[in-house]
Amino acid sequence: MVEAICGGGVATDQFEALTAMANWVEKGQGPRHDSCRCGLEPPVIPGRTRPLCAYPQFAEYKGSGSVEDAANFACATQ
């Protein structure tokens, strides 16, 4: 698990970057939209996940389901 450097408050700041890079280099499998989670111990928002979207995309709520579950978000652009 890699913790991203974030500042300014609680964030979904942990994701599996090393595995994604290894799969890309060793297997030719480009990065996919994995989810990231809140990484504070203990988590301030337990169970919160979000899709990890490639810039300039962002996680946009689909409008139904739990706002804590990455499955209810999609990567979107403005």
PyMOL Python script that loads the backbone (N, CA, C, O; Angstrom):
from pymol import cmd

cmd.read_pdbstr("""\
ATOM      1  N   MET A   1       0.851  -1.169   0.000  1.00  0.00           N
ATOM      2  CA  MET A   1       0.000   0.000   0.000  1.00  0.00           C
ATOM      3  C   MET A   1       0.896   1.231   0.000  1.00  0.00           C
ATOM      4  O   MET A   1       1.831   1.324   0.795  1.00  0.00           O
ATOM      5  N   VAL A   2       0.618   2.148  -0.866  1.00  0.00           N
ATOM      6  CA  VAL A   2       1.375   3.388  -0.955  1.00  0.00           C
ATOM      7  C   VAL A   2       0.500   4.518  -0.462  1.00  0.00           C
ATOM      8  O   VAL A   2      -0.658   4.630  -0.864  1.00  0.00           O
ATOM      9  N   GLU A   3       1.034   5.349   0.395  1.00  0.00           N
ATOM     10  CA  GLU A   3       0.269   6.489   0.875  1.00  0.00           C
ATOM     11  C   GLU A   3       0.690   7.719   0.093  1.00  0.00           C
ATOM     12  O   GLU A   3       1.864   8.088   0.080  1.00  0.00           O
ATOM     13  N   ALA A   4      -0.266   8.343  -0.553  1.00  0.00           N
ATOM     14  CA  ALA A   4       0.008   9.560  -1.309  1.00  0.00           C
ATOM     15  C   ALA A   4       0.270  10.704  -0.337  1.00  0.00           C
ATOM     16  O   ALA A   4      -0.228  10.706   0.789  1.00  0.00           O
ATOM     17  N   ILE A   5       1.042  11.653  -0.777  1.00  0.00           N
ATOM     18  CA  ILE A   5       1.311  12.826   0.048  1.00  0.00           C
ATOM     19  C   ILE A   5       0.171  13.803  -0.158  1.00  0.00           C
ATOM     20  O   ILE A   5       0.005  14.362  -1.242  1.00  0.00           O
ATOM     21  N   CYS A   6      -0.615  14.007   0.890  1.00  0.00           N
ATOM     22  CA  CYS A   6      -1.773  14.902   0.828  1.00  0.00           C
ATOM     23  C   CYS A   6      -1.679  15.876   1.982  1.00  0.00           C
ATOM     24  O   CYS A   6      -1.059  15.579   3.003  1.00  0.00           O
ATOM     25  N   GLY A   7      -2.278  17.011   1.830  1.00  0.00           N
ATOM     26  CA  GLY A   7      -2.306  17.975   2.905  1.00  0.00           C
ATOM     27  C   GLY A   7      -3.673  18.611   3.003  1.00  0.00           C
ATOM     28  O   GLY A   7      -4.438  18.606   2.039  1.00  0.00           O
ATOM     29  N   GLY A   8      -3.983  19.158   4.166  1.00  0.00           N
ATOM     30  CA  GLY A   8      -5.212  19.907   4.294  1.00  0.00           C
ATOM     31  C   GLY A   8      -6.402  19.119   4.799  1.00  0.00           C
ATOM     32  O   GLY A   8      -7.520  19.632   4.774  1.00  0.00           O
ATOM     33  N   GLY A   9      -6.207  17.886   5.260  1.00  0.00           N
ATOM     34  CA  GLY A   9      -7.336  17.187   5.843  1.00  0.00           C
ATOM     35  C   GLY A   9      -7.465  15.748   5.421  1.00  0.00           C
ATOM     36  O   GLY A   9      -6.572  15.175   4.795  1.00  0.00           O
ATOM     37  N   VAL A  10      -8.594  15.176   5.776  1.00  0.00           N
ATOM     38  CA  VAL A  10      -8.879  13.773   5.536  1.00  0.00           C
ATOM     39  C   VAL A  10      -9.062  13.542   4.041  1.00  0.00           C
ATOM     40  O   VAL A  10      -9.710  14.331   3.353  1.00  0.00           O
ATOM     41  N   ALA A  11      -8.479  12.445   3.548  1.00  0.00           N
ATOM     42  CA  ALA A  11      -8.597  12.131   2.127  1.00  0.00           C
ATOM     43  C   ALA A  11      -8.552  10.625   1.928  1.00  0.00           C
ATOM     44  O   ALA A  11      -8.107   9.887   2.807  1.00  0.00           O
ATOM     45  N   THR A  12      -9.011  10.176   0.776  1.00  0.00           N
ATOM     46  CA  THR A  12      -8.814   8.784   0.393  1.00  0.00           C
ATOM     47  C   THR A  12      -7.435   8.739  -0.253  1.00  0.00           C
ATOM     48  O   THR A  12      -7.294   8.920  -1.462  1.00  0.00           O
ATOM     49  N   ASP A  13      -6.433   8.497   0.565  1.00  0.00           N
ATOM     50  CA  ASP A  13      -5.046   8.710   0.167  1.00  0.00           C
ATOM     51  C   ASP A  13      -4.198   7.450   0.108  1.00  0.00           C
ATOM     52  O   ASP A  13      -2.975   7.553   0.020  1.00  0.00           O
ATOM     53  N   GLN A  14      -4.794   6.273   0.154  1.00  0.00           N
ATOM     54  CA  GLN A  14      -3.994   5.050   0.074  1.00  0.00           C
ATOM     55  C   GLN A  14      -4.480   4.198  -1.084  1.00  0.00           C
ATOM     56  O   GLN A  14      -5.680   3.990  -1.262  1.00  0.00           O
ATOM     57  N   PHE A  15      -3.534   3.712  -1.866  1.00  0.00           N
ATOM     58  CA  PHE A  15      -3.854   2.871  -3.010  1.00  0.00           C
ATOM     59  C   PHE A  15      -2.651   2.005  -3.329  1.00  0.00           C
ATOM     60  O   PHE A  15      -1.550   2.275  -2.848  1.00  0.00           O
ATOM     61  N   GLU A  16      -2.841   0.970  -4.128  1.00  0.00           N
ATOM     62  CA  GLU A  16      -1.795  -0.002  -4.441  1.00  0.00           C
ATOM     63  C   GLU A  16      -1.066   0.403  -5.724  1.00  0.00           C
ATOM     64  O   GLU A  16      -1.355  -0.130  -6.796  1.00  0.00           O
ATOM     65  N   ALA A  17      -0.128   1.338  -5.621  1.00  0.00           N
ATOM     66  CA  ALA A  17       0.583   1.854  -6.785  1.00  0.00           C
ATOM     67  C   ALA A  17       1.678   0.911  -7.269  1.00  0.00           C
ATOM     68  O   ALA A  17       1.881   0.783  -8.476  1.00  0.00           O
ATOM     69  N   LEU A  18       2.377   0.260  -6.372  1.00  0.00           N
ATOM     70  CA  LEU A  18       3.501  -0.587  -6.755  1.00  0.00           C
ATOM     71  C   LEU A  18       3.039  -1.756  -7.629  1.00  0.00           C
ATOM     72  O   LEU A  18       3.672  -2.064  -8.639  1.00  0.00           O
ATOM     73  N   THR A  19       1.952  -2.399  -7.247  1.00  0.00           N
ATOM     74  CA  THR A  19       1.426  -3.510  -8.043  1.00  0.00           C
ATOM     75  C   THR A  19       1.001  -3.022  -9.424  1.00  0.00           C
ATOM     76  O   THR A  19       1.267  -3.691 -10.423  1.00  0.00           O
ATOM     77  N   ALA A  20       0.353  -1.878  -9.492  1.00  0.00           N
ATOM     78  CA  ALA A  20      -0.079  -1.325 -10.782  1.00  0.00           C
ATOM     79  C   ALA A  20       1.119  -1.067 -11.693  1.00  0.00           C
ATOM     80  O   ALA A  20       1.066  -1.385 -12.881  1.00  0.00           O
ATOM     81  N   MET A  21       2.191  -0.499 -11.156  1.00  0.00           N
ATOM     82  CA  MET A  21       3.379  -0.231 -11.971  1.00  0.00           C
ATOM     83  C   MET A  21       4.060  -1.529 -12.397  1.00  0.00           C
ATOM     84  O   MET A  21       4.494  -1.653 -13.542  1.00  0.00           O
ATOM     85  N   ALA A  22       4.154  -2.490 -11.490  1.00  0.00           N
ATOM     86  CA  ALA A  22       4.785  -3.776 -11.826  1.00  0.00           C
ATOM     87  C   ALA A  22       4.007  -4.489 -12.930  1.00  0.00           C
ATOM     88  O   ALA A  22       4.611  -5.029 -13.857  1.00  0.00           O
ATOM     89  N   ASN A  23       2.682  -4.498 -12.844  1.00  0.00           N
ATOM     90  CA  ASN A  23       1.865  -5.130 -13.886  1.00  0.00           C
ATOM     91  C   ASN A  23       2.038  -4.432 -15.228  1.00  0.00           C
ATOM     92  O   ASN A  23       2.026  -5.084 -16.272  1.00  0.00           O
ATOM     93  N   TRP A  24       2.198  -3.121 -15.209  1.00  0.00           N
ATOM     94  CA  TRP A  24       2.368  -2.353 -16.448  1.00  0.00           C
ATOM     95  C   TRP A  24       3.706  -2.699 -17.114  1.00  0.00           C
ATOM     96  O   TRP A  24       3.770  -2.958 -18.316  1.00  0.00           O
ATOM     97  N   VAL A  25       4.766  -2.694 -16.305  1.00  0.00           N
ATOM     98  CA  VAL A  25       6.106  -2.945 -16.839  1.00  0.00           C
ATOM     99  C   VAL A  25       6.310  -4.421 -17.179  1.00  0.00           C
ATOM    100  O   VAL A  25       6.823  -4.740 -18.252  1.00  0.00           O
ATOM    101  N   GLU A  26       5.920  -5.314 -16.289  1.00  0.00           N
ATOM    102  CA  GLU A  26       6.216  -6.733 -16.451  1.00  0.00           C
ATOM    103  C   GLU A  26       5.209  -7.490 -17.302  1.00  0.00           C
ATOM    104  O   GLU A  26       5.567  -8.474 -17.949  1.00  0.00           O
ATOM    105  N   LYS A  27       3.956  -7.048 -17.314  1.00  0.00           N
ATOM    106  CA  LYS A  27       2.906  -7.787 -18.007  1.00  0.00           C
ATOM    107  C   LYS A  27       2.235  -6.987 -19.124  1.00  0.00           C
ATOM    108  O   LYS A  27       1.373  -7.513 -19.828  1.00  0.00           O
ATOM    109  N   GLY A  28       2.624  -5.720 -19.292  1.00  0.00           N
ATOM    110  CA  GLY A  28       2.010  -4.884 -20.312  1.00  0.00           C
ATOM    111  C   GLY A  28       0.577  -4.496 -20.003  1.00  0.00           C
ATOM    112  O   GLY A  28      -0.147  -4.056 -20.896  1.00  0.00           O
ATOM    113  N   GLN A  29       0.152  -4.649 -18.759  1.00  0.00           N
ATOM    114  CA  GLN A  29      -1.202  -4.284 -18.350  1.00  0.00           C
ATOM    115  C   GLN A  29      -1.190  -2.863 -17.804  1.00  0.00           C
ATOM    116  O   GLN A  29      -0.701  -2.618 -16.701  1.00  0.00           O
ATOM    117  N   GLY A  30      -1.732  -1.926 -18.584  1.00  0.00           N
ATOM    118  CA  GLY A  30      -1.758  -0.528 -18.164  1.00  0.00           C
ATOM    119  C   GLY A  30      -2.586  -0.323 -16.908  1.00  0.00           C
ATOM    120  O   GLY A  30      -3.397  -1.174 -16.541  1.00  0.00           O
ATOM    121  N   PRO A  31      -2.377   0.818 -16.247  1.00  0.00           N
ATOM    122  CA  PRO A  31      -3.127   1.104 -15.020  1.00  0.00           C
ATOM    123  C   PRO A  31      -4.627   1.074 -15.270  1.00  0.00           C
ATOM    124  O   PRO A  31      -5.106   1.493 -16.324  1.00  0.00           O
ATOM    125  N   ARG A  32      -5.350   0.577 -14.294  1.00  0.00           N
ATOM    126  CA  ARG A  32      -6.799   0.575 -14.375  1.00  0.00           C
ATOM    127  C   ARG A  32      -7.345   1.418 -13.242  1.00  0.00           C
ATOM    128  O   ARG A  32      -6.579   1.905 -12.410  1.00  0.00           O
ATOM    129  N   HIS A  33      -8.611   1.592 -13.194  1.00  0.00           N
ATOM    130  CA  HIS A  33      -9.224   2.454 -12.188  1.00  0.00           C
ATOM    131  C   HIS A  33      -9.465   1.684 -10.896  1.00  0.00           C
ATOM    132  O   HIS A  33     -10.590   1.291 -10.590  1.00  0.00           O
ATOM    133  N   ASP A  34      -8.400   1.480 -10.154  1.00  0.00           N
ATOM    134  CA  ASP A  34      -8.532   0.849  -8.844  1.00  0.00           C
ATOM    135  C   ASP A  34      -9.150   1.863  -7.887  1.00  0.00           C
ATOM    136  O   ASP A  34      -9.299   3.040  -8.215  1.00  0.00           O
ATOM    137  N   SER A  35      -9.496   1.393  -6.727  1.00  0.00           N
ATOM    138  CA  SER A  35     -10.023   2.330  -5.752  1.00  0.00           C
ATOM    139  C   SER A  35      -8.967   2.643  -4.711  1.00  0.00           C
ATOM    140  O   SER A  35      -8.032   1.872  -4.496  1.00  0.00           O
ATOM    141  N   CYS A  36      -9.132   3.777  -4.076  1.00  0.00           N
ATOM    142  CA  CYS A  36      -8.261   4.170  -2.976  1.00  0.00           C
ATOM    143  C   CYS A  36      -9.144   4.295  -1.739  1.00  0.00           C
ATOM    144  O   CYS A  36     -10.368   4.388  -1.835  1.00  0.00           O
ATOM    145  N   ARG A  37      -8.505   4.296  -0.591  1.00  0.00           N
ATOM    146  CA  ARG A  37      -9.276   4.330   0.645  1.00  0.00           C
ATOM    147  C   ARG A  37      -8.682   5.345   1.606  1.00  0.00           C
ATOM    148  O   ARG A  37      -7.555   5.811   1.436  1.00  0.00           O
ATOM    149  N   CYS A  38      -9.464   5.672   2.611  1.00  0.00           N
ATOM    150  CA  CYS A  38      -9.015   6.588   3.648  1.00  0.00           C
ATOM    151  C   CYS A  38      -7.936   5.895   4.465  1.00  0.00           C
ATOM    152  O   CYS A  38      -8.162   4.806   4.991  1.00  0.00           O
ATOM    153  N   GLY A  39      -6.766   6.514   4.576  1.00  0.00           N
ATOM    154  CA  GLY A  39      -5.637   5.814   5.154  1.00  0.00           C
ATOM    155  C   GLY A  39      -5.259   6.149   6.574  1.00  0.00           C
ATOM    156  O   GLY A  39      -4.297   5.579   7.088  1.00  0.00           O
ATOM    157  N   LEU A  40      -5.958   7.037   7.230  1.00  0.00           N
ATOM    158  CA  LEU A  40      -5.595   7.355   8.600  1.00  0.00           C
ATOM    159  C   LEU A  40      -5.879   6.173   9.503  1.00  0.00           C
ATOM    160  O   LEU A  40      -6.871   5.470   9.310  1.00  0.00           O
ATOM    161  N   GLU A  41      -5.037   5.946  10.470  1.00  0.00           N
ATOM    162  CA  GLU A  41      -5.229   4.847  11.422  1.00  0.00           C
ATOM    163  C   GLU A  41      -5.524   5.437  12.781  1.00  0.00           C
ATOM    164  O   GLU A  41      -4.674   6.160  13.302  1.00  0.00           O
ATOM    165  N   PRO A  42      -6.655   5.185  13.389  1.00  0.00           N
ATOM    166  CA  PRO A  42      -7.798   4.503  12.792  1.00  0.00           C
ATOM    167  C   PRO A  42      -8.432   5.411  11.739  1.00  0.00           C
ATOM    168  O   PRO A  42      -8.334   6.634  11.841  1.00  0.00           O
ATOM    169  N   PRO A  43      -9.072   4.834  10.738  1.00  0.00           N
ATOM    170  CA  PRO A  43      -9.651   5.663   9.686  1.00  0.00           C
ATOM    171  C   PRO A  43     -10.695   6.623  10.244  1.00  0.00           C
ATOM    172  O   PRO A  43     -11.563   6.231  11.024  1.00  0.00           O
ATOM    173  N   VAL A  44     -10.601   7.868   9.840  1.00  0.00           N
ATOM    174  CA  VAL A  44     -11.579   8.871  10.252  1.00  0.00           C
ATOM    175  C   VAL A  44     -12.928   8.553   9.617  1.00  0.00           C
ATOM    176  O   VAL A  44     -13.977   8.771  10.224  1.00  0.00           O
ATOM    177  N   ILE A  45     -12.893   8.040   8.400  1.00  0.00           N
ATOM    178  CA  ILE A  45     -14.109   7.649   7.685  1.00  0.00           C
ATOM    179  C   ILE A  45     -13.933   6.178   7.297  1.00  0.00           C
ATOM    180  O   ILE A  45     -13.568   5.881   6.160  1.00  0.00           O
ATOM    181  N   PRO A  46     -14.189   5.254   8.233  1.00  0.00           N
ATOM    182  CA  PRO A  46     -13.950   3.841   7.951  1.00  0.00           C
ATOM    183  C   PRO A  46     -14.767   3.343   6.763  1.00  0.00           C
ATOM    184  O   PRO A  46     -15.957   3.636   6.648  1.00  0.00           O
ATOM    185  N   GLY A  47     -14.118   2.591   5.888  1.00  0.00           N
ATOM    186  CA  GLY A  47     -14.806   2.005   4.758  1.00  0.00           C
ATOM    187  C   GLY A  47     -14.959   2.896   3.545  1.00  0.00           C
ATOM    188  O   GLY A  47     -15.429   2.423   2.510  1.00  0.00           O
ATOM    189  N   ARG A  48     -14.584   4.170   3.620  1.00  0.00           N
ATOM    190  CA  ARG A  48     -14.743   5.065   2.469  1.00  0.00           C
ATOM    191  C   ARG A  48     -13.734   4.697   1.393  1.00  0.00           C
ATOM    192  O   ARG A  48     -12.538   4.587   1.661  1.00  0.00           O
ATOM    193  N   THR A  49     -14.223   4.511   0.184  1.00  0.00           N
ATOM    194  CA  THR A  49     -13.365   4.272  -0.970  1.00  0.00           C
ATOM    195  C   THR A  49     -13.816   5.165  -2.113  1.00  0.00           C
ATOM    196  O   THR A  49     -14.965   5.606  -2.157  1.00  0.00           O
ATOM    197  N   ARG A  50     -12.907   5.425  -3.027  1.00  0.00           N
ATOM    198  CA  ARG A  50     -13.193   6.213  -4.215  1.00  0.00           C
ATOM    199  C   ARG A  50     -12.418   5.595  -5.374  1.00  0.00           C
ATOM    200  O   ARG A  50     -11.360   5.000  -5.164  1.00  0.00           O
ATOM    201  N   PRO A  51     -12.942   5.732  -6.614  1.00  0.00           N
ATOM    202  CA  PRO A  51     -12.147   5.275  -7.751  1.00  0.00           C
ATOM    203  C   PRO A  51     -10.920   6.167  -7.904  1.00  0.00           C
ATOM    204  O   PRO A  51     -10.968   7.363  -7.615  1.00  0.00           O
ATOM    205  N   LEU A  52      -9.849   5.588  -8.349  1.00  0.00           N
ATOM    206  CA  LEU A  52      -8.623   6.322  -8.604  1.00  0.00           C
ATOM    207  C   LEU A  52      -8.625   6.673 -10.085  1.00  0.00           C
ATOM    208  O   LEU A  52      -8.414   5.799 -10.926  1.00  0.00           O
ATOM    209  N   CYS A  53      -8.857   7.920 -10.410  1.00  0.00           N
ATOM    210  CA  CYS A  53      -9.039   8.372 -11.793  1.00  0.00           C
ATOM    211  C   CYS A  53      -7.795   9.088 -12.295  1.00  0.00           C
ATOM    212  O   CYS A  53      -7.159   9.840 -11.557  1.00  0.00           O
ATOM    213  N   ALA A  54      -7.453   8.849 -13.558  1.00  0.00           N
ATOM    214  CA  ALA A  54      -6.304   9.513 -14.176  1.00  0.00           C
ATOM    215  C   ALA A  54      -6.653  10.972 -14.461  1.00  0.00           C
ATOM    216  O   ALA A  54      -7.733  11.269 -14.970  1.00  0.00           O
ATOM    217  N   TYR A  55      -5.747  11.867 -14.134  1.00  0.00           N
ATOM    218  CA  TYR A  55      -5.938  13.290 -14.393  1.00  0.00           C
ATOM    219  C   TYR A  55      -6.148  13.503 -15.889  1.00  0.00           C
ATOM    220  O   TYR A  55      -5.426  12.903 -16.686  1.00  0.00           O
ATOM    221  N   PRO A  56      -7.079  14.307 -16.291  1.00  0.00           N
ATOM    222  CA  PRO A  56      -7.877  15.296 -15.558  1.00  0.00           C
ATOM    223  C   PRO A  56      -9.218  14.767 -15.071  1.00  0.00           C
ATOM    224  O   PRO A  56     -10.080  15.560 -14.694  1.00  0.00           O
ATOM    225  N   GLN A  57      -9.418  13.471 -15.068  1.00  0.00           N
ATOM    226  CA  GLN A  57     -10.683  12.920 -14.588  1.00  0.00           C
ATOM    227  C   GLN A  57     -10.781  13.024 -13.074  1.00  0.00           C
ATOM    228  O   GLN A  57      -9.782  13.222 -12.382  1.00  0.00           O
ATOM    229  N   PHE A  58     -12.001  12.889 -12.574  1.00  0.00           N
ATOM    230  CA  PHE A  58     -12.258  12.926 -11.137  1.00  0.00           C
ATOM    231  C   PHE A  58     -13.386  11.950 -10.824  1.00  0.00           C
ATOM    232  O   PHE A  58     -14.137  11.554 -11.715  1.00  0.00           O
ATOM    233  N   ALA A  59     -13.500  11.568  -9.567  1.00  0.00           N
ATOM    234  CA  ALA A  59     -14.553  10.646  -9.141  1.00  0.00           C
ATOM    235  C   ALA A  59     -15.861  11.413  -9.014  1.00  0.00           C
ATOM    236  O   ALA A  59     -15.961  12.360  -8.233  1.00  0.00           O
ATOM    237  N   GLU A  60     -16.866  10.999  -9.788  1.00  0.00           N
ATOM    238  CA  GLU A  60     -18.175  11.658  -9.766  1.00  0.00           C
ATOM    239  C   GLU A  60     -19.223  10.660  -9.277  1.00  0.00           C
ATOM    240  O   GLU A  60     -19.300   9.536  -9.773  1.00  0.00           O
ATOM    241  N   TYR A  61     -20.024  11.080  -8.306  1.00  0.00           N
ATOM    242  CA  TYR A  61     -21.075  10.240  -7.743  1.00  0.00           C
ATOM    243  C   TYR A  61     -22.130   9.951  -8.810  1.00  0.00           C
ATOM    244  O   TYR A  61     -22.558  10.863  -9.517  1.00  0.00           O
ATOM    245  N   LYS A  62     -22.549   8.696  -8.931  1.00  0.00           N
ATOM    246  CA  LYS A  62     -23.529   8.294  -9.946  1.00  0.00           C
ATOM    247  C   LYS A  62     -24.956   8.681  -9.571  1.00  0.00           C
ATOM    248  O   LYS A  62     -25.841   8.664 -10.426  1.00  0.00           O
ATOM    249  N   GLY A  63     -25.193   9.026  -8.318  1.00  0.00           N
ATOM    250  CA  GLY A  63     -26.516   9.487  -7.912  1.00  0.00           C
ATOM    251  C   GLY A  63     -27.318   8.496  -7.097  1.00  0.00           C
ATOM    252  O   GLY A  63     -28.405   8.828  -6.626  1.00  0.00           O
ATOM    253  N   SER A  64     -26.807   7.281  -6.918  1.00  0.00           N
ATOM    254  CA  SER A  64     -27.510   6.324  -6.071  1.00  0.00           C
ATOM    255  C   SER A  64     -26.499   5.409  -5.392  1.00  0.00           C
ATOM    256  O   SER A  64     -25.378   5.231  -5.869  1.00  0.00           O
ATOM    257  N   GLY A  65     -26.916   4.835  -4.277  1.00  0.00           N
ATOM    258  CA  GLY A  65     -26.030   3.979  -3.505  1.00  0.00           C
ATOM    259  C   GLY A  65     -25.254   4.775  -2.474  1.00  0.00           C
ATOM    260  O   GLY A  65     -25.368   5.998  -2.393  1.00  0.00           O
ATOM    261  N   SER A  66     -24.468   4.067  -1.694  1.00  0.00           N
ATOM    262  CA  SER A  66     -23.698   4.684  -0.617  1.00  0.00           C
ATOM    263  C   SER A  66     -22.626   5.625  -1.166  1.00  0.00           C
ATOM    264  O   SER A  66     -21.910   5.286  -2.108  1.00  0.00           O
ATOM    265  N   VAL A  67     -22.529   6.806  -0.564  1.00  0.00           N
ATOM    266  CA  VAL A  67     -21.492   7.754  -0.964  1.00  0.00           C
ATOM    267  C   VAL A  67     -20.127   7.356  -0.408  1.00  0.00           C
ATOM    268  O   VAL A  67     -19.132   8.036  -0.660  1.00  0.00           O
ATOM    269  N   GLU A  68     -20.077   6.266   0.341  1.00  0.00           N
ATOM    270  CA  GLU A  68     -18.815   5.772   0.891  1.00  0.00           C
ATOM    271  C   GLU A  68     -18.197   4.682   0.020  1.00  0.00           C
ATOM    272  O   GLU A  68     -17.071   4.265   0.293  1.00  0.00           O
ATOM    273  N   ASP A  69     -18.888   4.202  -1.018  1.00  0.00           N
ATOM    274  CA  ASP A  69     -18.465   3.055  -1.814  1.00  0.00           C
ATOM    275  C   ASP A  69     -18.032   3.473  -3.218  1.00  0.00           C
ATOM    276  O   ASP A  69     -18.798   4.103  -3.948  1.00  0.00           O
ATOM    277  N   ALA A  70     -16.801   3.119  -3.591  1.00  0.00           N
ATOM    278  CA  ALA A  70     -16.258   3.480  -4.909  1.00  0.00           C
ATOM    279  C   ALA A  70     -17.102   2.957  -6.050  1.00  0.00           C
ATOM    280  O   ALA A  70     -17.083   3.537  -7.136  1.00  0.00           O
ATOM    281  N   ALA A  71     -17.845   1.874  -5.842  1.00  0.00           N
ATOM    282  CA  ALA A  71     -18.676   1.299  -6.895  1.00  0.00           C
ATOM    283  C   ALA A  71     -19.785   2.253  -7.350  1.00  0.00           C
ATOM    284  O   ALA A  71     -20.343   2.086  -8.434  1.00  0.00           O
ATOM    285  N   ASN A  72     -20.100   3.242  -6.528  1.00  0.00           N
ATOM    286  CA  ASN A  72     -21.164   4.192  -6.838  1.00  0.00           C
ATOM    287  C   ASN A  72     -20.634   5.488  -7.435  1.00  0.00           C
ATOM    288  O   ASN A  72     -21.347   6.490  -7.491  1.00  0.00           O
ATOM    289  N   PHE A  73     -19.382   5.467  -7.880  1.00  0.00           N
ATOM    290  CA  PHE A  73     -18.742   6.617  -8.519  1.00  0.00           C
ATOM    291  C   PHE A  73     -18.192   6.180  -9.879  1.00  0.00           C
ATOM    292  O   PHE A  73     -17.927   4.998 -10.100  1.00  0.00           O
ATOM    293  N   ALA A  74     -18.028   7.124 -10.762  1.00  0.00           N
ATOM    294  CA  ALA A  74     -17.415   6.865 -12.068  1.00  0.00           C
ATOM    295  C   ALA A  74     -16.408   7.970 -12.334  1.00  0.00           C
ATOM    296  O   ALA A  74     -16.572   9.097 -11.866  1.00  0.00           O
ATOM    297  N   CYS A  75     -15.365   7.644 -13.088  1.00  0.00           N
ATOM    298  CA  CYS A  75     -14.391   8.649 -13.480  1.00  0.00           C
ATOM    299  C   CYS A  75     -15.019   9.519 -14.570  1.00  0.00           C
ATOM    300  O   CYS A  75     -15.551   9.002 -15.553  1.00  0.00           O
ATOM    301  N   ALA A  76     -14.958  10.815 -14.397  1.00  0.00           N
ATOM    302  CA  ALA A  76     -15.591  11.762 -15.318  1.00  0.00           C
ATOM    303  C   ALA A  76     -14.658  12.934 -15.581  1.00  0.00           C
ATOM    304  O   ALA A  76     -13.692  13.154 -14.851  1.00  0.00           O
ATOM    305  N   THR A  77     -14.961  13.673 -16.626  1.00  0.00           N
ATOM    306  CA  THR A  77     -14.249  14.916 -16.918  1.00  0.00           C
ATOM    307  C   THR A  77     -15.266  16.042 -16.968  1.00  0.00           C
ATOM    308  O   THR A  77     -16.444  15.806 -17.235  1.00  0.00           O
ATOM    309  N   GLN A  78     -14.821  17.253 -16.716  1.00  0.00           N
ATOM    310  CA  GLN A  78     -15.741  18.401 -16.745  1.00  0.00           C
ATOM    311  C   GLN A  78     -15.985  18.872 -18.140  1.00  0.00           C
ATOM    312  O   GLN A  78     -16.734  19.828 -18.347  1.00  0.00           O
TER     313      GLN A  78
END
""", "prot")
cmd.dss("prot")
cmd.show_as("cartoon", "prot")
cmd.util.cbc("prot")
cmd.orient("prot")
